[in-house]
């Protein structure tokens, strides 16, 4: 799969350093909305959500820097508000059906859910700050090449309406 380095407008919006903001970055890239707008909306959702039993960060902290709980209702509602539709790719007992490789994903603007990471894919091109499909992987102390291993896609958000795309994204 082709890779395009893209921070989603994070640096242009004045954010510095590295952060665990892959959800905000992927949404900003796929929806073509300004990074700061997406980040602020996700941070507000994080602030308002109730604290779960296993949640590391304190209740009321307004940030999207350390990740988003994407299973929350407010997150799903926000994605639908932007014009995205969820497409699950895994079922219990069936294993991985869709991989991060050419030919297995539809064309269009997608926000993919991978293991501990979200990434934008636009018409078959991976957009992120790093290539999340590295060429070699270690499995059971053996090096496995690209041909034998591809990263599993748990599901993806597909942009279904073009009217929700913002044209004022800071690139």
Secondary structure, 3 states (H helix, E strand, C coil): CEEEECCCCCCCCCCCCCCCCHHHHHHHHHHCCCHHHHHHHHHHHHHHCCCCCCCCCCCCCCCCCCCCCCCCHHHHHHHHHCCEEEEECEECCCEECCECCCCCCCCCEEEEEECCEEEEEECCEEEECCCCCCCCEEECCEEECHHHCCCECCEEEEECCCCCCCCCCCC
